[in-house]
Structure formats: structure tokens, C-alpha cells
Amino acid sequence: MWGDIVKRLPRFSSAVLTGLDGTGDPVSVRCQPTVDHQARVLRVLVPDGLGIVPGPAGLLCHRHDDELWSLKSFLLRGSLERTRRDWVFRPRQLVRGMDTTPLSNLRLLRRCRRTAKHYLAARGLRRPSIPWEHYAQLKDQDRAAQVPLPPDLRMARSQSEPRPATRMSAEGLCNAVGVTSPRQVGRTRAPRRWRQG
């Protein structure tokens, strides 16, 4: 595990350290962990007055672009310890995180679908249906109620806004976790095997 941590950590400019304060409430702080190969720990700077105490802790490394795409992450579970001169994070488990490549997305969707199927089966429940027609009506009502912007504001707004999530991506996610998909997305029909009944 240590070799994997040492390989992954330099890919991130900072991390979020989460520990507990004296009352047991979570406390988080952004930090830049440094690797101590000899002790196999990560040295972290914890500001005075934060109230964090030694004990169980987690270290999350993640990054993404301005539109929240190209997500890369991993999490370390372990313990936070106070030494005479600084704080150290002693990792116990590495949890591989999000990695938004097509293959990792497919693995995530398959795992979510499997998890949902087992959850429903264990409780004797049927797959829930999603009222896509109702959502489409709400969307149409919202669109009809909007006041159009002047052309100069419309152009400035469209250049500054992030890319919105699409209904197609929502359909893909619903299909992956095993719930009923919309009957029609734009001009694309969902495959028959994705539609319930």
C-alpha cells in the first residue's frame, strides 16, 4: 500500500485532512502532506486553535477541472498522531476513488447497478419507477415561465456558465443503477431492455 500512496500523492497539490475535535465532531483542514519514507507516515501541518485531537482520521486527495469533469481522487483512512514537533498521519487503508475515464465510469455504473439490485432483493422491493413524463412537464412549464434575456446578455451568460448536466447522462445513470429509464431522451430512444414493463 505504501508504494501506491507514494506514487499517487505527487499528482495532487493538496489534500483535505479530516479528524475529530475534543467533543468528537469532525474537523477538516486543507494541507500539503509530505512523505516520510523511513517512518511510512505523512507529515501534515495542523494550525493551532483548530481543536483537532489525535485519533481516527482521513486524508482525501482530489482534483477536477472548472466544470467538475476529469475527476481524480483517492482517500486514505488512518490515524492522526501528535509528535514532539508536528502532526503525522499514519495511513491504514487506501480507498481508490473516482477516476473519470470511460472504463472507470462503466465499472462504477455496473457496481451501482449490482448494489441497487442486491439492496432491493434483500428487502423484497421492486425497482422504483421514475415519472419522466411529469419531470418533462415541469421542465416545459419552467421554460415557458422564463423571461427571455436580451441578446447581449444571453451571449455573455452562455460563455460564463458551466456546461449543464444533460438528461441523457441522467438516463444513463438511472439505467446503470437499475431504475426505469425515460422513454425518450431528445431524439434518442432508450433500448427496450432498459425500460421497465
C-alpha positions in Angstrom: 0.0 0.0 0.0 2.8 2.4 0.8 4.2 2.3 -2.7 0.8 3.1 -4.1 0.4 6.1 -1.8 3.8 7.4 -2.7 3.0 7.0 -6.4 -0.4 8.7 -6.2 0.3 11.6 -3.7 2.5 13.8 -6.0 -0.4 14.0 -8.6 -2.3 16.3 -6.2 -1.2 19.8 -5.0 -3.0 19.5 -1.7 -5.3 17.2 0.4 -8.1 17.6 2.9 -7.4 16.2 6.3 -10.4 15.3 8.5 -10.1 14.4 12.1 -12.1 14.9 15.3 -12.1 17.7 17.9 -12.3 17.1 21.7 -16.1 16.7 21.6 -16.0 14.1 18.8 -17.2 16.5 16.0 -15.4 16.3 12.6 -12.8 19.0 11.7 -11.4 19.4 8.2 -8.4 21.4 7.0 -6.6 21.7 3.7 -3.0 20.6 3.9 0.1 19.6 1.9 1.2 16.3 3.3 4.9 15.4 3.0 6.1 11.9 2.7 8.3 10.4 5.5 9.6 7.2 3.8 11.5 6.0 6.9 8.5 6.1 9.3 6.0 5.4 6.5 3.8 8.3 7.6 2.6 11.6 6.0 3.6 14.7 7.9 0.9 17.4 8.0 0.7 20.9 9.2 -2.3 21.4 11.5 -3.0 25.0 12.5 -3.1 25.9 16.2 -6.5 26.6 17.6 -8.3 24.2 15.2 -9.1 21.9 18.1 -8.2 18.7 16.3 -7.1 15.8 18.6 -5.1 12.6 17.9 -7.3 9.8 16.8 -9.0 8.3 13.7 -8.6 10.5 10.6 -8.9 10.5 6.8 -7.0 12.2 4.1 -8.8 13.0 0.8 -6.8 13.9 -2.3 -9.0 15.0 -5.3 -8.9 17.3 -8.3 -11.1 18.2 -11.2 -11.4 20.8 -13.9 -13.6 24.0 -13.7 -16.7 22.1 -14.9 -16.2 19.3 -12.3 -15.1 16.8 -15.1 -11.9 14.9 -15.2 -12.2 13.9 -11.6 -9.3 12.1 -9.9 -9.3 11.1 -6.3 -8.3 8.7 -3.6 -8.8 8.5 0.2 -6.6 7.3 3.0 -8.0 6.1 6.2 -5.8 6.0 9.3 -4.9 7.9 12.4 -3.6 11.3 13.3 -0.8 11.4 15.8 0.9 14.3 17.6 4.7 14.1 17.8 7.0 16.5 19.7 7.5 18.7 16.7 4.5 18.2 14.3 1.5 16.0 13.4 1.7 12.8 11.4 -1.0 10.9 9.5 -0.5 7.2 9.7 -2.3 5.5 6.8 -4.0 2.2 7.4 -6.1 1.8 4.2 -6.1 3.2 0.7 -9.5 3.7 -0.9 -9.3 4.2 -4.6 -11.6 7.0 -5.6 -13.2 8.4 -8.7 -11.3 8.3 -11.9 -13.4 9.6 -14.8 -12.2 7.6 -17.7 -14.7 5.7 -19.8 -13.7 2.3 -18.4 -13.8 3.5 -14.8 -17.3 5.1 -15.4 -18.5 1.8 -16.8 -17.2 -0.1 -13.7 -18.8 2.4 -11.4 -22.2 2.1 -13.2 -22.1 -1.7 -13.2 -21.2 -1.7 -9.5 -24.0 0.7 -8.7 -26.5 -1.4 -10.6 -25.4 -4.5 -8.8 -25.6 -2.8 -5.5 -29.1 -1.5 -6.2 -30.3 -4.9 -7.3 -29.0 -6.6 -4.1 -30.5 -3.9 -1.9 -33.9 -4.2 -3.5 -33.8 -8.1 -3.5 -32.8 -8.2 0.2 -35.8 -6.1 1.1 -38.3 -7.7 -1.3 -38.8 -4.5 -3.2 -39.4 -3.8 -6.9 -37.4 -1.3 -8.9 -39.0 2.1 -8.4 -40.4 3.8 -11.5 -39.5 7.4 -12.3 -42.2 9.7 -13.6 -40.2 11.1 -16.5 -43.3 12.5 -18.2 -44.1 14.5 -15.1 -40.5 15.9 -15.0 -40.7 16.8 -18.7 -43.9 18.7 -18.0 -42.2 20.6 -15.1 -39.3 21.4 -17.4 -41.6 22.7 -20.1 -43.6 24.8 -17.5 -40.3 26.3 -16.2 -39.1 27.1 -19.7 -42.4 28.8 -20.6 -42.3 30.9 -17.4 -38.7 32.2 -18.1 -38.4 35.7 -19.4 -36.0 35.8 -22.4 -32.8 37.7 -22.0 -31.6 40.5 -24.4 -29.2 39.1 -27.0 -26.1 40.8 -25.5 -26.8 39.3 -22.0 -27.6 35.9 -23.5 -24.2 35.7 -25.2 -22.3 36.8 -22.0 -24.3 34.3 -19.9 -23.7 31.4 -22.2 -20.0 31.9 -22.3 -19.6 32.1 -18.5 -22.0 29.3 -17.4 -20.6 25.8 -16.9 -21.9 23.0 -19.1 -25.2 21.8 -17.6 -25.9 18.1 -16.9 -27.9 16.5 -19.7 -31.0 14.3 -19.4 -29.0 11.7 -21.4 -26.5 11.4 -18.6 -29.3 11.1 -16.1 -30.8 8.3 -18.2 -27.5 6.5 -18.3 -27.1 6.7 -14.5 -30.7 5.6 -13.9 -30.2 2.6 -16.2 -26.9 1.7 -14.6 -28.4 1.5 -11.1 -31.4 -0.4 -12.4 -34.3 2.1 -12.2 -36.7 2.8 -15.0 -35.2 5.0 -17.7 -37.1 7.7 -19.6 -38.9 6.5 -22.7 -37.4 9.2 -24.8 -34.3 11.4 -24.5 -34.2 14.1 -27.1 -34.4 12.1 -30.3 -32.8 9.0 -28.9 -35.0 6.2 -27.6 -33.7 4.1 -24.7 -33.1 0.5 -25.6 -36.0 -1.8 -24.8 -34.0 -3.8 -22.2 -33.7 -0.5 -20.1 -37.4 0.2 -20.0 -39.5 -1.5 -17.3 -42.5 -3.5 -18.3 
